[in-house]
């Protein structure tokens, strides 16, 4: 099953809407980021459960492919740099390096560090 960018955007809007409607108290009560991302991942999975037949999964704090670290590829000064990742939420094929449909980094507050911007 293929998902278009517009479909993925609609899914994200649905998930964020569900979270804000049903679970905003997690943010108000200053719960851990993992609690918030875990709840959002449940909404993604509910919306995308049909993809598991295609081996596409929604995972939280996932950092492996096979026995190796999962890497992201970034372009810095025209050279590629491999960095290990552990995204808050990832929708991907688990044992493949370059099959990531969505990579989410969640922050509880609006302070942004340079490393967070680089990750995303």
C-alpha positions in Angstrom: 0.0 0.0 0.0 1.3 3.4 -0.9 0.6 6.6 0.9 0.7 10.0 -0.7 2.1 13.1 1.0 -1.5 14.5 1.2 -2.7 11.3 2.8 0.1 11.4 5.3 -0.7 15.1 6.1 -4.3 14.1 6.7 -3.3 11.3 9.0 -1.1 13.7 11.0 -3.9 16.2 11.3 -6.2 13.4 12.5 -3.7 12.1 15.1 -2.9 15.6 16.4 -6.7 16.4 16.6 -7.4 13.2 18.5 -4.5 13.8 20.9 -5.5 17.5 21.6 -9.2 16.5 22.1 -8.7 13.5 24.3 -5.2 13.7 25.9 -4.2 17.4 26.2 -4.1 16.8 30.0 -0.9 14.9 29.5 0.8 18.2 28.4 -1.0 20.3 31.0 0.2 18.0 33.7 3.8 18.0 32.3 4.0 14.3 31.7 7.2 12.9 30.3 7.8 13.2 26.5 7.7 9.4 26.2 4.2 9.3 27.7 3.0 11.9 25.1 4.7 10.2 22.2 3.4 6.8 23.2 -0.1 8.0 23.2 0.3 9.7 19.9 1.8 6.6 18.5 -1.3 4.7 19.5 -3.4 7.1 17.4 -1.0 6.6 14.4 -1.2 2.9 14.7 -5.0 2.9 14.9 -5.1 4.9 11.7 -2.4 2.9 9.9 -2.9 -0.6 11.3 -3.7 -1.8 7.7 0.0 -1.2 6.8 1.4 -3.9 9.1 0.6 -6.4 6.4 3.1 -4.5 4.3 5.6 -4.6 7.2 5.3 -0.9 8.0 5.1 -0.3 11.8 4.6 2.6 14.2 7.3 2.5 16.9 8.4 4.7 19.8 12.1 5.4 20.6 13.2 2.9 17.9 16.9 2.9 17.3 17.8 -0.3 15.4 17.7 -2.0 12.0 18.7 -5.6 12.4 21.6 -5.5 14.9 22.9 -2.1 13.8 22.0 1.4 14.8 19.3 3.1 12.7 20.9 6.0 11.0 19.7 9.3 9.5 21.4 10.9 6.5 22.0 14.6 6.6 23.7 17.0 4.2 26.2 19.3 5.7 28.4 21.3 3.5 27.6 19.1 0.6 28.8 15.9 2.3 26.7 13.2 3.8 27.0 12.4 7.5 25.5 9.3 9.2 24.1 9.9 12.7 22.4 7.3 14.9 18.8 8.2 15.6 16.1 7.4 18.2 13.1 9.3 17.1 10.1 9.8 19.5 7.8 8.2 16.9 8.8 6.6 13.6 6.6 4.9 10.9 8.9 2.6 9.0 10.0 -0.8 7.8 11.8 -2.1 10.9 14.8 -3.9 9.4 15.6 -1.5 6.6 17.7 1.6 6.8 16.1 3.9 4.2 12.4 3.0 4.5 11.1 5.7 6.9 7.7 7.1 6.2 7.5 9.5 9.1 10.0 10.6 11.7 8.7 12.6 14.7 10.5 14.6 17.3 8.2 15.9 20.0 9.0 18.7 22.4 7.0 19.7 25.5 8.0 23.4 25.3 8.8 25.8 22.6 12.5 26.1 23.4 14.5 24.7 20.5 18.1 23.7 20.5 20.3 23.5 17.5 20.7 19.8 17.8 16.9 19.3 17.7 16.6 21.4 14.5 19.4 19.3 13.0 17.7 16.0 13.9 14.5 16.9 12.2 
